[in-house]
């Protein structure tokens, strides 16, 4: 979980507490999406973006897509829309997602070793 980078946009205390409990150490908080988008375009890399969105909680398979690098290749970061406080099922899904991301990072690191 040490290598998982999460951005939180808006006030998501229950999700933040759950991430800390699961061992995620790299959590950046943003007050609005403009600051978040600016930092991503400036080189910040995240594995997951959480956005305060009471009406959007439960939507799946959303992502933030942007042009990246000299060749203009498209990159994307999964986005999870959450309410505050996040419902139990949303927190369980978030926990599963973060553990899946951590596993993929470890597998990628091991393949380069």
Chimera marker file (.cmm) of the C-alpha trace (Angstrom):
<marker_set name="trace">
<marker id="1" x="0.000" y="0.000" z="0.000" r="1" g="1" b="0" radius="0.5"/>
<marker id="2" x="3.029" y="2.272" z="0.358" r="1" g="1" b="0" radius="0.5"/>
<marker id="3" x="3.180" y="2.965" z="-3.389" r="1" g="1" b="0" radius="0.5"/>
<marker id="4" x="-0.521" y="3.692" z="-3.965" r="1" g="1" b="0" radius="0.5"/>
<marker id="5" x="-1.148" y="7.385" z="-4.663" r="1" g="1" b="0" radius="0.5"/>
<marker id="6" x="-4.672" y="8.709" z="-4.137" r="1" g="1" b="0" radius="0.5"/>
<marker id="7" x="-6.077" y="12.183" z="-4.767" r="1" g="1" b="0" radius="0.5"/>
<marker id="8" x="-9.165" y="13.289" z="-2.860" r="1" g="1" b="0" radius="0.5"/>
<marker id="9" x="-11.195" y="16.143" z="-4.289" r="1" g="1" b="0" radius="0.5"/>
<marker id="10" x="-13.579" y="17.620" z="-1.717" r="1" g="1" b="0" radius="0.5"/>
<marker id="11" x="-14.202" y="16.667" z="1.895" r="1" g="1" b="0" radius="0.5"/>
<marker id="12" x="-14.352" y="12.866" z="2.156" r="1" g="1" b="0" radius="0.5"/>
<marker id="13" x="-13.485" y="12.126" z="5.781" r="1" g="1" b="0" radius="0.5"/>
<marker id="14" x="-14.843" y="8.556" z="5.892" r="1" g="1" b="0" radius="0.5"/>
<marker id="15" x="-12.997" y="7.537" z="2.717" r="1" g="1" b="0" radius="0.5"/>
<marker id="16" x="-9.803" y="9.226" z="3.919" r="1" g="1" b="0" radius="0.5"/>
<marker id="17" x="-9.987" y="7.406" z="7.270" r="1" g="1" b="0" radius="0.5"/>
<marker id="18" x="-10.547" y="4.076" z="5.529" r="1" g="1" b="0" radius="0.5"/>
<marker id="19" x="-7.545" y="4.634" z="3.227" r="1" g="1" b="0" radius="0.5"/>
<marker id="20" x="-5.311" y="5.461" z="6.194" r="1" g="1" b="0" radius="0.5"/>
<marker id="21" x="-6.583" y="2.369" z="8.045" r="1" g="1" b="0" radius="0.5"/>
<marker id="22" x="-5.736" y="0.224" z="5.000" r="1" g="1" b="0" radius="0.5"/>
<marker id="23" x="-2.185" y="1.613" z="4.950" r="1" g="1" b="0" radius="0.5"/>
<marker id="24" x="-2.308" y="4.112" z="2.083" r="1" g="1" b="0" radius="0.5"/>
<marker id="25" x="0.299" y="6.757" z="2.915" r="1" g="1" b="0" radius="0.5"/>
<marker id="26" x="0.259" y="8.952" z="-0.189" r="1" g="1" b="0" radius="0.5"/>
<marker id="27" x="-3.040" y="10.842" z="-0.075" r="1" g="1" b="0" radius="0.5"/>
<marker id="28" x="-3.309" y="14.366" z="-1.486" r="1" g="1" b="0" radius="0.5"/>
<marker id="29" x="-6.358" y="16.534" z="-0.810" r="1" g="1" b="0" radius="0.5"/>
<marker id="30" x="-7.758" y="19.174" z="-3.151" r="1" g="1" b="0" radius="0.5"/>
<marker id="31" x="-10.569" y="21.619" z="-2.566" r="1" g="1" b="0" radius="0.5"/>
<marker id="32" x="-11.721" y="21.568" z="-6.191" r="1" g="1" b="0" radius="0.5"/>
<marker id="33" x="-11.168" y="19.800" z="-9.488" r="1" g="1" b="0" radius="0.5"/>
<marker id="34" x="-9.310" y="22.714" z="-11.087" r="1" g="1" b="0" radius="0.5"/>
<marker id="35" x="-6.402" y="22.398" z="-8.640" r="1" g="1" b="0" radius="0.5"/>
<marker id="36" x="-6.379" y="18.642" z="-9.079" r="1" g="1" b="0" radius="0.5"/>
<marker id="37" x="-6.369" y="18.833" z="-12.894" r="1" g="1" b="0" radius="0.5"/>
<marker id="38" x="-3.611" y="21.466" z="-12.853" r="1" g="1" b="0" radius="0.5"/>
<marker id="39" x="-1.392" y="19.287" z="-10.663" r="1" g="1" b="0" radius="0.5"/>
<marker id="40" x="-1.986" y="16.206" z="-12.816" r="1" g="1" b="0" radius="0.5"/>
<marker id="41" x="-1.033" y="18.146" z="-15.939" r="1" g="1" b="0" radius="0.5"/>
<marker id="42" x="2.032" y="19.420" z="-14.055" r="1" g="1" b="0" radius="0.5"/>
<marker id="43" x="3.240" y="15.873" z="-13.504" r="1" g="1" b="0" radius="0.5"/>
<marker id="44" x="1.518" y="14.547" z="-10.377" r="1" g="1" b="0" radius="0.5"/>
<marker id="45" x="0.674" y="10.891" z="-10.873" r="1" g="1" b="0" radius="0.5"/>
<marker id="46" x="-2.198" y="9.163" z="-9.119" r="1" g="1" b="0" radius="0.5"/>
<marker id="47" x="-3.531" y="5.625" z="-9.174" r="1" g="1" b="0" radius="0.5"/>
<marker id="48" x="-7.009" y="6.674" z="-8.044" r="1" g="1" b="0" radius="0.5"/>
<marker id="49" x="-9.017" y="9.896" z="-7.739" r="1" g="1" b="0" radius="0.5"/>
<marker id="50" x="-11.875" y="10.199" z="-5.245" r="1" g="1" b="0" radius="0.5"/>
<marker id="51" x="-14.391" y="13.002" z="-5.779" r="1" g="1" b="0" radius="0.5"/>
<marker id="52" x="-17.085" y="14.256" z="-3.428" r="1" g="1" b="0" radius="0.5"/>
<marker id="53" x="-20.259" y="13.789" z="-5.448" r="1" g="1" b="0" radius="0.5"/>
<marker id="54" x="-23.415" y="12.931" z="-3.472" r="1" g="1" b="0" radius="0.5"/>
<marker id="55" x="-25.506" y="12.368" z="-6.601" r="1" g="1" b="0" radius="0.5"/>
<marker id="56" x="-22.773" y="10.329" z="-8.303" r="1" g="1" b="0" radius="0.5"/>
<marker id="57" x="-22.012" y="7.715" z="-5.650" r="1" g="1" b="0" radius="0.5"/>
<marker id="58" x="-22.418" y="4.286" z="-7.160" r="1" g="1" b="0" radius="0.5"/>
<marker id="59" x="-21.431" y="5.195" z="-10.723" r="1" g="1" b="0" radius="0.5"/>
<marker id="60" x="-18.758" y="2.776" z="-11.839" r="1" g="1" b="0" radius="0.5"/>
<marker id="61" x="-16.022" y="2.733" z="-14.489" r="1" g="1" b="0" radius="0.5"/>
<marker id="62" x="-15.445" y="6.489" z="-14.577" r="1" g="1" b="0" radius="0.5"/>
<marker id="63" x="-11.992" y="7.890" z="-15.323" r="1" g="1" b="0" radius="0.5"/>
<marker id="64" x="-10.051" y="11.087" z="-15.803" r="1" g="1" b="0" radius="0.5"/>
<marker id="65" x="-8.344" y="11.081" z="-19.205" r="1" g="1" b="0" radius="0.5"/>
<marker id="66" x="-5.659" y="13.496" z="-20.349" r="1" g="1" b="0" radius="0.5"/>
<marker id="67" x="-2.882" y="13.934" z="-22.906" r="1" g="1" b="0" radius="0.5"/>
<marker id="68" x="0.515" y="13.146" z="-21.476" r="1" g="1" b="0" radius="0.5"/>
<marker id="69" x="4.104" y="13.178" z="-22.669" r="1" g="1" b="0" radius="0.5"/>
<marker id="70" x="5.770" y="14.448" z="-25.797" r="1" g="1" b="0" radius="0.5"/>
<marker id="71" x="3.902" y="12.069" z="-28.076" r="1" g="1" b="0" radius="0.5"/>
<marker id="72" x="0.495" y="13.185" z="-26.754" r="1" g="1" b="0" radius="0.5"/>
<marker id="73" x="-0.465" y="9.666" z="-25.710" r="1" g="1" b="0" radius="0.5"/>
<marker id="74" x="-3.676" y="9.488" z="-23.671" r="1" g="1" b="0" radius="0.5"/>
<marker id="75" x="-3.464" y="8.453" z="-20.041" r="1" g="1" b="0" radius="0.5"/>
<marker id="76" x="-6.298" y="7.832" z="-17.650" r="1" g="1" b="0" radius="0.5"/>
<marker id="77" x="-6.813" y="7.524" z="-13.918" r="1" g="1" b="0" radius="0.5"/>
<marker id="78" x="-9.828" y="5.762" z="-12.389" r="1" g="1" b="0" radius="0.5"/>
<marker id="79" x="-12.255" y="8.085" z="-10.614" r="1" g="1" b="0" radius="0.5"/>
<marker id="80" x="-14.577" y="7.044" z="-7.803" r="1" g="1" b="0" radius="0.5"/>
<marker id="81" x="-17.498" y="9.337" z="-6.940" r="1" g="1" b="0" radius="0.5"/>
<marker id="82" x="-18.454" y="9.280" z="-3.262" r="1" g="1" b="0" radius="0.5"/>
<marker id="83" x="-20.896" y="10.840" z="-0.841" r="1" g="1" b="0" radius="0.5"/>
<marker id="84" x="-19.955" y="11.923" z="2.678" r="1" g="1" b="0" radius="0.5"/>
<marker id="85" x="-20.308" y="9.926" z="4.751" r="1" g="1" b="0" radius="0.5"/>
<marker id="86" x="-19.691" y="7.199" z="2.192" r="1" g="1" b="0" radius="0.5"/>
<marker id="87" x="-22.071" y="4.269" z="2.468" r="1" g="1" b="0" radius="0.5"/>
<marker id="88" x="-20.750" y="0.907" z="3.673" r="1" g="1" b="0" radius="0.5"/>
<marker id="89" x="-20.913" y="-0.753" z="0.245" r="1" g="1" b="0" radius="0.5"/>
<marker id="90" x="-19.013" y="2.154" z="-1.362" r="1" g="1" b="0" radius="0.5"/>
<marker id="91" x="-16.266" y="1.832" z="1.261" r="1" g="1" b="0" radius="0.5"/>
<marker id="92" x="-16.040" y="-1.932" z="0.690" r="1" g="1" b="0" radius="0.5"/>
<marker id="93" x="-15.717" y="-1.364" z="-3.060" r="1" g="1" b="0" radius="0.5"/>
<marker id="94" x="-13.083" y="1.335" z="-2.446" r="1" g="1" b="0" radius="0.5"/>
<marker id="95" x="-11.131" y="-1.020" z="-0.177" r="1" g="1" b="0" radius="0.5"/>
<marker id="96" x="-11.202" y="-3.711" z="-2.870" r="1" g="1" b="0" radius="0.5"/>
<marker id="97" x="-10.116" y="-1.217" z="-5.541" r="1" g="1" b="0" radius="0.5"/>
<marker id="98" x="-7.162" y="0.047" z="-3.494" r="1" g="1" b="0" radius="0.5"/>
<marker id="99" x="-5.987" y="-3.478" z="-2.717" r="1" g="1" b="0" radius="0.5"/>
<marker id="100" x="-6.256" y="-4.360" z="-6.419" r="1" g="1" b="0" radius="0.5"/>
<marker id="101" x="-4.195" y="-1.316" z="-7.377" r="1" g="1" b="0" radius="0.5"/>
<marker id="102" x="-1.562" y="-2.197" z="-4.775" r="1" g="1" b="0" radius="0.5"/>
<marker id="103" x="-1.354" y="-5.752" z="-6.113" r="1" g="1" b="0" radius="0.5"/>
<marker id="104" x="-0.879" y="-4.518" z="-9.696" r="1" g="1" b="0" radius="0.5"/>
<marker id="105" x="1.888" y="-2.145" z="-8.565" r="1" g="1" b="0" radius="0.5"/>
<marker id="106" x="3.705" y="-4.979" z="-6.753" r="1" g="1" b="0" radius="0.5"/>
<marker id="107" x="3.378" y="-7.271" z="-9.782" r="1" g="1" b="0" radius="0.5"/>
<marker id="108" x="4.729" y="-4.560" z="-12.087" r="1" g="1" b="0" radius="0.5"/>
<marker id="109" x="7.647" y="-3.850" z="-9.760" r="1" g="1" b="0" radius="0.5"/>
<marker id="110" x="8.468" y="-7.566" z="-9.492" r="1" g="1" b="0" radius="0.5"/>
<marker id="111" x="8.422" y="-8.005" z="-13.269" r="1" g="1" b="0" radius="0.5"/>
<marker id="112" x="11.107" y="-5.310" z="-13.613" r="1" g="1" b="0" radius="0.5"/>
<marker id="113" x="13.314" y="-6.825" z="-10.876" r="1" g="1" b="0" radius="0.5"/>
<link id1="1" id2="2" r="1" g="1" b="0" radius="0.2"/>
<link id1="2" id2="3" r="1" g="1" b="0" radius="0.2"/>
<link id1="3" id2="4" r="1" g="1" b="0" radius="0.2"/>
<link id1="4" id2="5" r="1" g="1" b="0" radius="0.2"/>
<link id1="5" id2="6" r="1" g="1" b="0" radius="0.2"/>
<link id1="6" id2="7" r="1" g="1" b="0" radius="0.2"/>
<link id1="7" id2="8" r="1" g="1" b="0" radius="0.2"/>
<link id1="8" id2="9" r="1" g="1" b="0" radius="0.2"/>
<link id1="9" id2="10" r="1" g="1" b="0" radius="0.2"/>
<link id1="10" id2="11" r="1" g="1" b="0" radius="0.2"/>
<link id1="11" id2="12" r="1" g="1" b="0" radius="0.2"/>
<link id1="12" id2="13" r="1" g="1" b="0" radius="0.2"/>
<link id1="13" id2="14" r="1" g="1" b="0" radius="0.2"/>
<link id1="14" id2="15" r="1" g="1" b="0" radius="0.2"/>
<link id1="15" id2="16" r="1" g="1" b="0" radius="0.2"/>
<link id1="16" id2="17" r="1" g="1" b="0" radius="0.2"/>
<link id1="17" id2="18" r="1" g="1" b="0" radius="0.2"/>
<link id1="18" id2="19" r="1" g="1" b="0" radius="0.2"/>
<link id1="19" id2="20" r="1" g="1" b="0" radius="0.2"/>
<link id1="20" id2="21" r="1" g="1" b="0" radius="0.2"/>
<link id1="21" id2="22" r="1" g="1" b="0" radius="0.2"/>
<link id1="22" id2="23" r="1" g="1" b="0" radius="0.2"/>
<link id1="23" id2="24" r="1" g="1" b="0" radius="0.2"/>
<link id1="24" id2="25" r="1" g="1" b="0" radius="0.2"/>
<link id1="25" id2="26" r="1" g="1" b="0" radius="0.2"/>
<link id1="26" id2="27" r="1" g="1" b="0" radius="0.2"/>
<link id1="27" id2="28" r="1" g="1" b="0" radius="0.2"/>
<link id1="28" id2="29" r="1" g="1" b="0" radius="0.2"/>
<link id1="29" id2="30" r="1" g="1" b="0" radius="0.2"/>
<link id1="30" id2="31" r="1" g="1" b="0" radius="0.2"/>
<link id1="31" id2="32" r="1" g="1" b="0" radius="0.2"/>
<link id1="32" id2="33" r="1" g="1" b="0" radius="0.2"/>
<link id1="33" id2="34" r="1" g="1" b="0" radius="0.2"/>
<link id1="34" id2="35" r="1" g="1" b="0" radius="0.2"/>
<link id1="35" id2="36" r="1" g="1" b="0" radius="0.2"/>
<link id1="36" id2="37" r="1" g="1" b="0" radius="0.2"/>
<link id1="37" id2="38" r="1" g="1" b="0" radius="0.2"/>
<link id1="38" id2="39" r="1" g="1" b="0" radius="0.2"/>
<link id1="39" id2="40" r="1" g="1" b="0" radius="0.2"/>
<link id1="40" id2="41" r="1" g="1" b="0" radius="0.2"/>
<link id1="41" id2="42" r="1" g="1" b="0" radius="0.2"/>
<link id1="42" id2="43" r="1" g="1" b="0" radius="0.2"/>
<link id1="43" id2="44" r="1" g="1" b="0" radius="0.2"/>
<link id1="44" id2="45" r="1" g="1" b="0" radius="0.2"/>
<link id1="45" id2="46" r="1" g="1" b="0" radius="0.2"/>
<link id1="46" id2="47" r="1" g="1" b="0" radius="0.2"/>
<link id1="47" id2="48" r="1" g="1" b="0" radius="0.2"/>
<link id1="48" id2="49" r="1" g="1" b="0" radius="0.2"/>
<link id1="49" id2="50" r="1" g="1" b="0" radius="0.2"/>
<link id1="50" id2="51" r="1" g="1" b="0" radius="0.2"/>
<link id1="51" id2="52" r="1" g="1" b="0" radius="0.2"/>
<link id1="52" id2="53" r="1" g="1" b="0" radius="0.2"/>
<link id1="53" id2="54" r="1" g="1" b="0" radius="0.2"/>
<link id1="54" id2="55" r="1" g="1" b="0" radius="0.2"/>
<link id1="55" id2="56" r="1" g="1" b="0" radius="0.2"/>
<link id1="56" id2="57" r="1" g="1" b="0" radius="0.2"/>
<link id1="57" id2="58" r="1" g="1" b="0" radius="0.2"/>
<link id1="58" id2="59" r="1" g="1" b="0" radius="0.2"/>
<link id1="59" id2="60" r="1" g="1" b="0" radius="0.2"/>
<link id1="60" id2="61" r="1" g="1" b="0" radius="0.2"/>
<link id1="61" id2="62" r="1" g="1" b="0" radius="0.2"/>
<link id1="62" id2="63" r="1" g="1" b="0" radius="0.2"/>
<link id1="63" id2="64" r="1" g="1" b="0" radius="0.2"/>
<link id1="64" id2="65" r="1" g="1" b="0" radius="0.2"/>
<link id1="65" id2="66" r="1" g="1" b="0" radius="0.2"/>
<link id1="66" id2="67" r="1" g="1" b="0" radius="0.2"/>
<link id1="67" id2="68" r="1" g="1" b="0" radius="0.2"/>
<link id1="68" id2="69" r="1" g="1" b="0" radius="0.2"/>
<link id1="69" id2="70" r="1" g="1" b="0" radius="0.2"/>
<link id1="70" id2="71" r="1" g="1" b="0" radius="0.2"/>
<link id1="71" id2="72" r="1" g="1" b="0" radius="0.2"/>
<link id1="72" id2="73" r="1" g="1" b="0" radius="0.2"/>
<link id1="73" id2="74" r="1" g="1" b="0" radius="0.2"/>
<link id1="74" id2="75" r="1" g="1" b="0" radius="0.2"/>
<link id1="75" id2="76" r="1" g="1" b="0" radius="0.2"/>
<link id1="76" id2="77" r="1" g="1" b="0" radius="0.2"/>
<link id1="77" id2="78" r="1" g="1" b="0" radius="0.2"/>
<link id1="78" id2="79" r="1" g="1" b="0" radius="0.2"/>
<link id1="79" id2="80" r="1" g="1" b="0" radius="0.2"/>
<link id1="80" id2="81" r="1" g="1" b="0" radius="0.2"/>
<link id1="81" id2="82" r="1" g="1" b="0" radius="0.2"/>
<link id1="82" id2="83" r="1" g="1" b="0" radius="0.2"/>
<link id1="83" id2="84" r="1" g="1" b="0" radius="0.2"/>
<link id1="84" id2="85" r="1" g="1" b="0" radius="0.2"/>
<link id1="85" id2="86" r="1" g="1" b="0" radius="0.2"/>
<link id1="86" id2="87" r="1" g="1" b="0" radius="0.2"/>
<link id1="87" id2="88" r="1" g="1" b="0" radius="0.2"/>
<link id1="88" id2="89" r="1" g="1" b="0" radius="0.2"/>
<link id1="89" id2="90" r="1" g="1" b="0" radius="0.2"/>
<link id1="90" id2="91" r="1" g="1" b="0" radius="0.2"/>
<link id1="91" id2="92" r="1" g="1" b="0" radius="0.2"/>
<link id1="92" id2="93" r="1" g="1" b="0" radius="0.2"/>
<link id1="93" id2="94" r="1" g="1" b="0" radius="0.2"/>
<link id1="94" id2="95" r="1" g="1" b="0" radius="0.2"/>
<link id1="95" id2="96" r="1" g="1" b="0" radius="0.2"/>
<link id1="96" id2="97" r="1" g="1" b="0" radius="0.2"/>
<link id1="97" id2="98" r="1" g="1" b="0" radius="0.2"/>
<link id1="98" id2="99" r="1" g="1" b="0" radius="0.2"/>
<link id1="99" id2="100" r="1" g="1" b="0" radius="0.2"/>
<link id1="100" id2="101" r="1" g="1" b="0" radius="0.2"/>
<link id1="101" id2="102" r="1" g="1" b="0" radius="0.2"/>
<link id1="102" id2="103" r="1" g="1" b="0" radius="0.2"/>
<link id1="103" id2="104" r="1" g="1" b="0" radius="0.2"/>
<link id1="104" id2="105" r="1" g="1" b="0" radius="0.2"/>
<link id1="105" id2="106" r="1" g="1" b="0" radius="0.2"/>
<link id1="106" id2="107" r="1" g="1" b="0" radius="0.2"/>
<link id1="107" id2="108" r="1" g="1" b="0" radius="0.2"/>
<link id1="108" id2="109" r="1" g="1" b="0" radius="0.2"/>
<link id1="109" id2="110" r="1" g="1" b="0" radius="0.2"/>
<link id1="110" id2="111" r="1" g="1" b="0" radius="0.2"/>
<link id1="111" id2="112" r="1" g="1" b="0" radius="0.2"/>
<link id1="112" id2="113" r="1" g="1" b="0" radius="0.2"/>
</marker_set>
